[in-house]
Amino acid sequence: MTPAELAEVVLSAAHAVFTDRGLDRSALPERTAVERPRNPEHGDYASTLALQLAKKVGQPPRELAAALAEQLGRAPGVKSVEIAGPGFLNIRLDAAAAGVLARSIVQAGPDYGRSDRLAGERINLEFVSANPTGPVHIGGVRWAAVGDALARLLRATGADVGTEYYFNDAGSQIDRFARSLLAAAKGEPAPEDGYGGAYIAEIAAEVLTRRPDALGLDDAAAQEVFRVEGVELMFAEIKSSLRDFGVEFDTYFNEKSLHDRGELDQALDRLREQGHVYDTEGAVWLRTTDFGDDKDRVLRKSNGEWTYFAADCAYYLDKRERGFERVVIMLGADHHGYIGRMKAMAACFGDDPARNLEILIGQLVNLVRDGAPVRMSKRAGTVVTLEDLVDAIGVDASRYALARYSSDSMIDIDVELWTRATRDNPVYYVQYVAARTASVGRNAAEVGLARGDAEAFRPELLDHEKENELLKALAEFPAVVATAAELREPHRVARYLEDLSGAYHRFYDNCRVLPRGDEDVTDLHRARLWLNDATRTVIANGLHLLGVSAPERM
């Protein structure tokens, strides 16, 4: 029995109690939940439903809890119900009801853990969005790992998600990039405000291969060639490196298209219609202070140039008009000041900032070797890049390490730890369980042990303490996935997988799955093989949500 199924049983018991007592059934919720007690001695699951309902219907909480406990005690699969404190219900399942979960998980396969909790939500998820002026640095890599994991989680809970990468192919940064390429092609030092690193010389050489006539042009024309060709080459490299990292986007959106299609003018017109635009000193302003911003924002300068904020407004409106009801943007640690103006901008469009716009801020990441931070890339010259991280610890370890921590905490990625084939390496610890469960399956086949027909499965045999502990851990997976998606916290999945791995190791050490020597294969061996394979399923499903492989051998 899963927690969700038990919650339905609890709610059904409440309906019966309310009917018997003539209480107002409209006070009953459409759904309820059960939780695992912190202390296993308090039972398998706990419910606070009696406490929640007592005040609504004017009943003493313990009296209502007693009635619920009596009704629940008659339900199939419920071994006992105890009342604790002011009205908590501590519920114990019998072995058969708990053990049947192993079969349910194996039969569900990749679908176990999925739900429709966010069904009907259309979410635009923008992450990374680094300008094409250099390789993706380690801060952007964090968002690549976390953003892709979040997209997987949101889809697993029923949301309709569009992932998006926004890049600026115009503006001052691109101009500096183009000047840097031109200088490298001429064999000159990089401009004072330009970009350095070996990658600049590499791309400049590629541009000359494409356009050998470029250096024969005047500087303005040559710089334009290096801008257009350089941006295309750099962005192709960014996309390739992200693809190798397991991250691809549904949409790659360039800022220039907003200008070309006149969307900045359209956004300005919409904001004027809403009554939040004013003109002063030749510039066009948005009155964001009406909605909590610390100052009003310029949309168009007095010289007629659009500001970056104007493009932000147009881009937000573009997403909303594409049918996304919630816009989620992931930004780096240096963008905290961005939140207020963007929330105010959404309000100026007439949206509800709390509902339609969500901004997530990620903290810094350091790559550490021999106890000291790795300061720069040999190729980029100034920062640690995606390729540096992958070269140091691999794709799986990189994705797991970056997704394992709450995004609002700074992290140090220790090269020695994340390449160690020991249990203190979190990704190794979890992947080892994936490999061990697969190995048990292979060894079982060699000795003639098969799970057998699902109808012949005897879940009541899984009554060992460590089997029960593992089953309870497996039962939590759907709730972990739903919570991680709703709170935008993929790290919850990683930490869950580590806890589950610990429960499996304790099961493996105490409950032999395979028969010894000439020992006959029994129903207990078969039942434990179901449990082993259920663990393999959940580990694989959880790692997939993080974009990490579940190896069959290590």
C-alpha positions in Angstrom: 0.0 0.0 0.0 1.4 3.4 -1.0 1.1 6.5 1.2 -1.4 7.9 -1.3 -3.5 4.7 -1.1 -3.4 4.8 2.7 -4.4 8.4 2.6 -7.5 7.4 0.6 -8.2 4.8 3.2 -8.0 7.4 6.0 -10.3 9.8 4.1 -12.7 7.0 3.5 -12.7 6.2 7.2 -13.4 9.9 7.9 -16.4 9.8 5.5 -17.8 6.8 7.4 -17.3 8.4 10.8 -19.0 11.6 9.6 -21.9 9.7 8.2 -22.4 7.7 11.4 -22.2 10.8 13.6 -24.4 13.0 11.3 -21.5 15.5 10.9 -21.3 17.9 8.1 -19.4 16.1 5.4 -18.6 19.3 3.5 -16.0 19.9 6.1 -14.0 16.9 4.8 -11.1 17.8 2.4 -11.0 16.4 -1.1 -7.6 14.8 -0.2 -5.4 14.2 2.8 -1.9 13.0 3.4 -0.1 10.6 5.7 3.5 11.1 6.8 6.3 8.9 8.1 6.8 9.5 11.8 10.3 10.6 12.7 10.5 7.9 15.3 9.8 4.5 13.6 8.5 3.1 17.0 5.4 5.4 16.5 4.3 3.3 13.5 4.6 3.2 9.8 2.6 6.3 9.0 0.9 9.2 10.9 -2.2 11.3 10.1 -3.3 14.6 11.6 -6.7 14.5 10.0 -8.6 14.3 13.3 -6.8 17.5 14.5 -7.6 19.3 11.3 -11.3 18.4 11.4 -12.2 18.6 15.1 -12.4 22.4 15.3 -14.4 22.6 12.1 -17.1 20.3 13.4 -16.9 21.1 17.1 -15.7 17.7 18.2 -13.0 17.0 20.8 -9.9 16.0 18.8 -9.1 12.8 20.7 -12.8 11.7 20.6 -12.8 12.1 16.8 -9.4 10.4 16.6 -10.8 7.4 18.5 -13.7 7.1 16.1 -11.3 7.3 13.1 -9.0 4.8 14.7 -11.8 2.3 15.2 -13.0 2.7 11.6 -9.4 2.5 10.2 -8.7 -0.6 12.2 -11.3 -2.5 10.1 -9.7 -1.5 6.8 -7.8 -4.3 5.0 -4.1 -4.0 5.3 -4.2 -1.9 8.5 -2.6 -3.8 11.4 -3.2 -1.3 14.2 -4.0 2.4 14.9 -2.9 4.2 18.0 -3.9 7.7 19.2 -1.1 9.9 20.4 -1.0 13.3 22.0 -3.9 15.6 21.3 -5.2 13.4 18.4 -2.5 12.1 16.1 -3.2 8.8 14.5 -0.2 6.4 14.3 -0.9 3.7 11.8 0.8 0.3 11.3 0.3 -1.8 8.2 0.4 -5.5 8.1 3.2 -7.1 6.1 1.1 -8.1 3.1 -0.2 -4.5 2.7 3.3 -3.1 3.0 5.0 -5.7 0.8 2.6 -5.5 -2.1 4.2 -2.1 -2.9 7.3 -4.0 -4.3 5.1 -5.6 -7.0 3.3 -2.3 -7.8 6.7 -0.5 -8.3 8.1 -3.1 -10.6 4.9 -3.2 -12.7 4.8 0.6 -12.9 8.4 0.8 -14.0 9.4 4.2 -15.3 6.0 5.6 -14.3 6.4 5.0 -10.6 6.8 8.4 -9.0 5.0 10.3 -11.7 1.7 12.1 -10.9 -0.7 14.7 -12.2 -0.2 17.1 -9.3 0.7 20.0 -11.7 -1.5 18.9 -14.6 -2.9 21.8 -16.5 0.0 24.2 -15.7 1.9 25.7 -18.6 5.4 26.7 -17.4 8.1 28.4 -19.3 11.5 27.6 -17.6 14.4 29.7 -18.7 17.9 28.8 -17.4 21.6 29.2 -18.3 21.0 32.0 -20.8 24.7 32.9 -21.0 25.7 35.4 -23.7 27.7 33.8 -26.6 30.9 35.6 -25.7 32.7 32.6 -24.2 32.3 29.0 -22.9 29.7 28.3 -20.3 31.3 29.0 -16.9 30.8 26.9 -13.8 28.0 29.1 -12.4 26.0 28.6 -15.6 26.7 24.9 -15.4 25.0 24.8 -12.1 21.8 26.1 -13.7 22.2 23.7 -16.5 22.1 20.8 -14.1 19.5 22.2 -11.7 17.3 23.6 -14.5 17.2 20.4 -16.5 16.5 18.4 -13.4 13.7 20.8 -12.5 12.2 20.5 -16.0 12.2 16.7 -15.6 10.5 17.0 -12.2 7.8 19.4 -13.4 7.0 17.1 -16.3 7.0 14.1 -14.0 4.2 15.8 -12.0 2.1 16.6 -15.0 3.1 20.2 -16.0 3.4 21.3 -19.6 6.9 22.7 -19.6 8.8 24.6 -22.3 12.6 25.0 -21.6 14.2 28.1 -23.0 17.7 29.6 -23.5 17.8 33.3 -24.1 20.9 34.9 -25.5 21.9 38.4 -26.4 23.4 38.6 -29.9 23.6 42.4 -29.8 24.8 45.1 -27.4 28.0 46.1 -25.8 29.2 42.7 -24.7 28.9 41.3 -28.2 30.7 44.4 -29.6 33.6 43.7 -27.2 33.6 40.1 -28.2 33.8 41.0 -31.9 36.6 43.5 -31.3 38.5 40.8 -29.4 38.2 38.4 -32.3 39.3 41.0 -34.8 42.3 41.8 -32.6 43.3 38.1 -32.3 42.9 37.6 -36.1 45.3 40.5 -36.6 47.8 39.2 -34.0 47.1 42.2 -31.8 46.6 42.1 -28.0 43.0 42.0 -26.8 41.3 45.4 -26.3 41.4 46.6 -22.7 37.8 45.8 -22.1 37.8 42.7 -24.3 37.9 39.0 -23.8 41.0 36.9 -23.4 41.8 33.2 -23.4 42.8 30.6 -26.0 39.2 30.2 -27.2 39.2 33.7 -28.7 42.2 32.9 -31.0 40.5 29.5 -31.9 37.3 31.2 -32.9 39.1 34.0 -34.8 40.9 31.4 -36.8 37.6 29.6 -37.6 36.1 32.9 -38.7 39.0 33.4 -41.1 38.6 29.9 -42.5 35.0 30.8 -43.2 35.7 34.4 -44.4 39.3 34.6 -45.6 38.5 38.1 -47.0 37.6 39.5 -43.6 40.9 41.2 -42.8 40.8 42.9 -46.2 37.7 44.9 -45.2 37.7 48.2 -43.3 37.6 47.8 -39.5 33.9 48.5 -39.2 33.0 45.9 -41.9 35.6 43.4 -40.5 34.2 43.8 -37.0 30.7 43.0 -38.3 31.9 39.9 -40.0 33.6 38.7 -36.8 30.5 39.6 -34.8 28.1 37.6 -36.9 30.4 34.6 -37.6 31.9 34.6 -34.1 28.5 34.6 -32.3 27.3 31.8 -34.5 30.5 29.7 -33.8 30.5 30.4 -30.1 26.8 29.6 -29.7 27.2 26.4 -31.7 30.0 25.4 -29.2 27.8 26.3 -26.2 24.9 24.2 -27.5 27.3 21.3 -28.3 28.8 21.4 -24.8 25.4 21.5 -23.1 24.2 18.7 -25.3 27.2 16.6 -24.2 26.2 17.5 -20.7 22.7 16.0 -21.3 20.9 19.4 -21.6 18.9 20.5 -24.6 16.4 23.3 -24.8 13.0 23.4 -26.5 13.6 26.9 -27.6 16.8 29.0 -28.2 15.6 32.6 -28.2 17.7 35.5 -29.3 17.2 39.1 -28.2 17.7 40.4 -31.7 14.4 38.8 -32.8 12.5 40.9 -30.4 13.8 44.1 -32.0 13.4 42.7 -35.6 9.7 41.9 -35.0 8.9 45.2 -33.3 8.0 43.5 -30.0 9.6 46.2 -27.9 7.2 48.7 -29.4 4.3 46.3 -28.7 5.4 45.9 -25.1 5.6 49.7 -24.7 2.2 50.1 -26.1 0.7 47.5 -23.8 2.4 49.2 -20.8 1.0 52.6 -21.9 -2.5 51.1 -22.1 -2.1 49.9 -18.5 -1.2 53.5 -17.5 2.2 52.9 -16.1 4.4 54.7 -18.7 5.5 58.3 -18.5 7.9 60.6 -20.5 10.3 63.0 -19.0 13.6 64.6 -20.1 13.2 62.9 -23.5 13.2 59.4 -22.1 10.4 56.9 -21.7 10.0 55.5 -18.1 8.0 52.6 -16.5 6.6 53.5 -13.1 7.7 50.3 -11.3 7.7 52.1 -7.9 4.0 51.7 -7.9 4.6 48.0 -7.3 7.4 48.0 -4.8 10.5 48.6 -7.0 13.1 50.9 -5.5 13.1 53.3 -8.5 11.3 53.7 -11.8 13.0 52.1 -14.8 13.9 53.6 -18.2 12.6 51.8 -21.2 13.9 54.1 -23.9 16.8 56.5 -23.5 16.7 60.1 -24.6 18.8 59.2 -27.6 16.2 56.8 -28.8 18.0 53.6 -27.7 16.1 50.8 -26.0 17.4 49.7 -22.6 18.0 46.0 -21.6 15.0 46.3 -19.3 12.8 47.1 -22.3 13.9 43.9 -23.9 13.2 42.1 -20.7 9.6 43.5 -20.8 9.1 42.4 -24.4 10.5 39.0 -23.7 8.3 38.4 -20.7 5.2 39.5 -22.8 6.3 37.2 -25.6 6.3 34.2 -23.2 2.9 35.1 -21.8 1.4 35.5 -25.3 2.8 32.1 -26.2 0.4 30.7 -23.6 2.7 30.2 -20.6 0.8 31.1 -17.5 3.9 30.8 -15.3 7.3 32.2 -16.3 10.2 30.8 -14.3 13.6 32.4 -14.7 16.8 31.0 -13.1 19.5 33.7 -12.4 22.9 33.9 -10.9 23.8 35.3 -7.5 24.6 38.7 -8.9 21.0 39.2 -10.0 19.2 39.7 -6.7 18.4 43.3 -7.6 16.7 42.0 -10.7 13.8 40.5 -8.7 12.1 43.7 -7.6 12.0 45.3 -11.0 10.8 42.1 -12.8 8.0 41.5 -10.3 7.0 45.2 -10.7 7.1 44.8 -14.5 4.8 41.8 -14.4 2.4 43.8 -12.2 2.5 46.7 -14.7 1.3 44.3 -17.4 -1.6 43.5 -15.2 -0.3 40.1 -14.1 -0.1 38.7 -10.6 3.6 38.6 -9.9 3.1 35.9 -7.3 1.4 33.7 -9.8 2.8 34.5 -13.2 6.5 35.2 -12.5 8.9 33.2 -10.5 12.6 34.1 -10.2 15.1 31.6 -8.7 18.6 32.8 -7.6 21.5 30.4 -7.5 24.6 30.9 -5.5 28.3 30.5 -6.5 30.1 27.3 -7.2 33.8 26.6 -6.7 35.8 23.8 -8.1 38.4 22.7 -5.5 41.5 20.6 -6.0 43.9 19.7 -3.2 42.0 21.9 -0.8 42.4 25.0 -3.0 40.0 26.6 -5.5 40.7 26.0 -9.2 40.8 29.6 -10.3 40.7 29.6 -14.1 40.4 27.5 -17.2 43.4 26.9 -19.4 41.2 27.6 -22.4 38.9 30.4 -21.2 41.7 32.1 -19.3 39.4 33.7 -16.7 36.8 31.3 -15.4 36.3 27.5 -14.8 34.1 26.2 -17.6 31.7 23.3 -18.1 34.4 21.4 -19.9 36.8 21.9 -17.0 34.3 20.5 -14.6 33.4 17.5 -16.8 37.1 16.8 -17.4 37.7 16.8 -13.7 34.9 14.6 -12.4 32.7 13.4 -15.3 29.2 14.2 -16.5 27.3 12.1 -13.9 29.2 13.3 -10.9 29.0 16.9 -12.2 25.2 16.8 -12.6 24.7 15.0 -9.3 27.0 17.4 -7.4 25.4 20.5 -8.8 21.8 19.3 -8.2 22.5 17.8 -4.7 22.5 21.1 -2.9 19.9 23.8 -2.4 20.5 26.4 -5.1 20.6 29.2 -2.6 23.7 27.8 -0.9 27.3 28.2 -2.1 29.0 24.9 -2.9 32.6 23.7 -3.3 33.0 20.7 -5.6 36.0 18.7 -4.4 37.6 16.9 -7.2 39.1 14.2 -4.9 35.8 13.5 -3.3 33.7 13.3 -6.5 36.1 11.0 -8.3 36.6 8.6 -5.4 35.1 5.1 -5.8 34.0 5.0 -2.1 30.8 5.3 -0.1 31.6 8.9 0.9 31.2 10.0 -2.7 27.4 10.5 -2.9 27.0 9.7 -6.6 29.1 6.6 -6.3 27.1 5.6 -3.2 23.8 5.8 -5.1 25.0 4.4 -8.5 26.5 1.5 -6.6 23.1 0.5 -5.5 21.9 0.7 -9.1 24.7 -1.6 -10.1 24.3 -3.9 -7.1 20.5 -4.4 -7.7 21.2 -5.2 -11.4 23.9 -7.6 -10.3 21.5 -9.4 -8.0 19.1 -9.8 -10.9 21.8 -11.3 -13.1 23.0 -13.7 -10.4 19.4 -14.7 -9.7 18.9 -15.7 -13.3 22.1 -17.8 -13.2 20.8 -19.9 -10.2 17.3 -20.2 -11.6 15.6 -17.6 -9.4 12.9 -15.6 -11.1 10.3 -13.3 -9.6 7.6 -15.5 -11.0 4.0 -14.7 -11.8 2.8 -11.5 -10.2 -0.3 -13.3 -8.8 2.0 -15.8 -7.0 3.9 -13.1 -5.2 3.6 -13.4 -1.5 4.1 -10.0 0.0 3.3 -11.1 3.6 6.7 -12.9 3.6 8.5 -9.5 3.6 8.1 -9.1 7.4 11.8 -8.5 8.4 12.5 -5.2 10.0 15.0 -4.2 7.3 12.5 -5.2 4.6 9.8 -3.0 6.2 12.3 -0.1 6.4 13.2 -0.4 2.7 9.5 -0.6 1.7 8.7 2.5 3.6 11.6 4.3 1.9 10.4 3.2 -1.5 6.8 4.3 -0.7 8.0 7.9 -0.1 9.3 8.4 -3.7 6.2 9.8 -5.3 5.8 12.4 -2.5 9.4 13.4 -2.7 9.1 14.0 -6.5 5.9 16.0 -6.1 7.4 18.1 -3.3 10.7 18.7 -5.2 8.7 19.9 -8.2 6.4 22.2 -6.3 9.2 23.7 -4.2 11.6 23.9 -7.2 14.2 21.8 -5.2 15.7 19.0 -7.1 18.2 18.4 -4.3 15.4 16.7 -2.4 15.6 13.8 -4.9 19.3 13.4 -4.5 19.1 13.3 -0.7 16.2 10.9 -0.9 18.2 8.6 -3.1 21.1 8.6 -0.6 18.7 7.6 2.2 17.1 4.9 0.0 20.6 3.6 -0.8 21.3 3.3 2.9 18.1 1.4 3.5 18.9 -1.0 0.6 22.4 -1.7 2.0 20.9 -2.6 5.4 18.4 -4.8 3.7 21.1 -6.5 1.6 23.3 -7.1 4.6 20.4 -8.7 6.7 18.1 -10.3 4.2 19.7 -12.8 1.7 18.0 -12.6 -1.7 19.8 -15.5 -3.4 19.7 -19.1 -2.2 23.0 -20.5 -0.8 24.7 -23.4 -2.5 22.2 -26.2 -3.1 19.4 -24.5 -1.2 16.0 -24.6 -2.8 14.5 -21.5 -4.2 11.6 -20.4 -2.0 8.8 -17.9 -2.1 10.8 -15.8 0.3 13.6 -15.6 -2.2 11.2 -14.6 -4.9 9.5 -12.0 -2.7 12.9 -10.5 -1.9 13.8 -10.4 -5.6 10.7 -8.3 -6.2 11.9 -6.0 -3.5 15.4 -5.8 -5.0 14.0 -5.0 -8.4 11.6 -2.4 -7.0 14.7 -0.7 -5.5 16.4 -0.8 -8.9 13.4 0.8 -10.5 13.2 3.7 -8.0 16.9 4.3 -8.0 16.9 4.5 -11.8 13.8 6.7 -11.9 15.3 9.1 -9.4 18.7 9.3 -11.1 16.9 9.9 -14.4 15.1 12.9 -12.9 18.6 14.3 -12.1 19.9 13.5 -15.6 22.3 10.9 -14.1 22.8 7.3 -15.4 21.9 4.2 -13.4 24.7 1.8 -14.4 24.2 -2.0 -14.4 27.9 -2.5 -13.7 30.5 -0.6 -11.9 
